[in-house]
Amino acid sequence: MDPVLPTPEVPQPSGHSASTRPKLYILDYGAGNVRSLANSIKKLGWEFEWIKSVEDFDKAEKLLFPGVGAFGQAITSLQKSGFFEPLKAYIASGRPYFGICIGLQVLFASSTESPDLKGLGVVPYGITRFDSSDTHGTRDGRGKTVPHIGWNDTWLAWGDQGEERLMLDEDYYFVHSFAGIVPKEETEVSKYVYSLTRYGSETFISSVRYGNVYGTQYHPEKSGPAGLDLLRRWLEAPTSLVSSPSPPIGSWVPSPPQSARSSGTGLTNRIVACLDVRSNDNGDLVVTKGDQYDVREKSSDRGVRNLGKPVELAQKYYKQGADEVCFLNITSFRSSALLDQPMLEVVRAAAETVFVPLTVGGGIKDTVDPDGTKRSALEVAGAYFRSGADKVSIGSEAVFAVEELLEREAQGLGLTGKTAIETISAGYGAQAVVVSIDPKRVYIDTSDPDWLDKFDPKHRDCVITGETSTTRTKDQEKGKAWWYQCTISGGRAVRDIDVIQLARGVEKLGAGELLLNSVDRDGSGLGFDLDLVRLVKGAVSIPVVTSSGAGSVADFEEVFEKTGTEAALAAGIFHRGEVQIGQVKDGLAKRGMPVRKDVEGVDL
């Protein structure tokens, strides 16, 4: 049976009645997805107001500051809005404050991300970037990927906090490139630290708790039932409890408890459920899937294959333990991304009940409405972030952008700063931009003994031979050679650019993650293309989500074990019930491979 996570239900708060609850406010500095936090708060039965003016700080009795993005951008936004000093005054007043991700980082004195700007200085310590050359725990001996994206465990820095404890011994969702990285010995900053997390050989502050200030580097609103439970505990805690001094209890715990997680980077192996969404012939949005991108039935009517409703399937996979859900609008937008209200509504509705990261792709580009109104990719992405998406996926536009980049580099020029990847990454952070790559094999005539020397040198790094192949079909590939050519328009057209050129190019442009598909393996059930994954993993230092070809639990075990990919994605086998998400996680766990744990004892 597929293990099912507890279905979040609205709890009855024990710390406050509806009439005596503190006035809760949320501060939105204007970047990233804050709707998910709002949805979480409402799911927990609480009401809140947004900070809209300086005067609202005086009304707030509890304050939440969530968000993703750059340190400098957040500080600058607070200063321009006139909120920087009022926020400092609010914290100094002793009223409860909860900062999430960037809301945690602004508490620190500084960040190497924006060395010319100062933070609030509540925590007298600096934020620095993860060391991407750190090889500790990586399977391929290469440096760990940055951004740090995924589910990681935490431990209390000062031992068990007893009845005042806020967080559980569970995995939480992180997405960041910079952190408060601390030495293993106890220092002056240690008294501010509530929990620690290890990524590779680096230990960083995953949460702080000092007096009235609490903050998490991870996103509780995207950490499933465990994250909702943490939010509930903070909301329900008497104001006096989360406003009083909280001296360290016990002794400093600089290292994680010994476990199977100790040998890896610290991250779990992510399982992503993908939903290809498009309109059927009646105009309804449905989840579909096909072989080599053909989503119509093989019967004579050739109708669009309907495998379910997008929001219902997303809820189902969330309850089954999916670590992320990805919506791909495979027909893009018929007129305009911002006029495609049904797809926006899918994201809004899913974000109300699915408390893990959501990615949406399709049509994230500069567009023009039917009335001539121009829409930038940044504007389109912003609409989806405000609807509840955490990341946007860019496909064909990324290929065009890298082609332009290669031409500019050949002329000795650099980035333009105008592509969709660059503008969205600058506005919302690299972690918000996923590039979806659709390569296909192109076989090479090897009859000439000197075939490799005569092969186009710009694609030579991308060549695989049957003798060097590591996939299970290698016996069928003996004597053959191929390279991976990138496609656009869902695999329907090819471009003269290979998968390594594209992967390296989008990393330069600012992408924070790759979704690596395979036109050849899509729907085949032959397993993931390990050769392809290895090529891309060896070319970039950002996380890779591997897709296409999964037909069994063993396929997931193989791709994680042999390539070190950060995540594996599937669609059809989940939709048709051929493989359950719980079965995949059970299989990985039995092989000693870390997965996000089932939540125990959380009644949400």
URLIN-V139323 format. One record per helix or strand. SS is the DSSP state (A for helix, B for strand). FROM is the first residue (numbers start at 1). TO is the last residue. If there is no record, write none. Layout:
ss->SS from->FROM to->TO
ss->SS from->FROM to->TO
This chain:
ss->B from->24 to->27
ss->A from->35 to->43
ss->B from->49 to->50
ss->A from->56 to->59
ss->B from->62 to->65
ss->A from->71 to->80
ss->A from->83 to->92
ss->B from->96 to->100
ss->A from->102 to->105
ss->B from->108 to->111
ss->A from->112 to->114
ss->B from->123 to->129
ss->B from->148 to->153
ss->B from->155 to->156
ss->A from->162 to->164
ss->B from->171 to->176
ss->B from->178 to->179
ss->B from->181 to->181
ss->A from->188 to->192
ss->B from->193 to->199
ss->B from->202 to->210
ss->B from->213 to->216
ss->A from->220 to->222
ss->A from->224 to->236
ss->A from->260 to->263
ss->B from->267 to->267
ss->B from->270 to->279
ss->B from->285 to->288
ss->B from->291 to->291
ss->B from->294 to->294
ss->B from->296 to->296
ss->B from->304 to->304
ss->A from->310 to->320
ss->B from->324 to->329
ss->A from->337 to->339
ss->A from->341 to->351
ss->B from->357 to->361
ss->B from->367 to->368
ss->B from->374 to->375
ss->A from->377 to->387
ss->B from->391 to->394
ss->A from->396 to->410
ss->A from->420 to->428
ss->A from->430 to->432
ss->B from->433 to->443
ss->A from->451 to->454
ss->A from->457 to->462
ss->B from->463 to->465
ss->A from->474 to->477
ss->B from->481 to->488
ss->B from->493 to->498
ss->A from->499 to->509
ss->B from->513 to->518
ss->A from->530 to->537
ss->B from->543 to->546
ss->A from->553 to->563
ss->B from->567 to->570
ss->A from->572 to->575
ss->A from->581 to->590
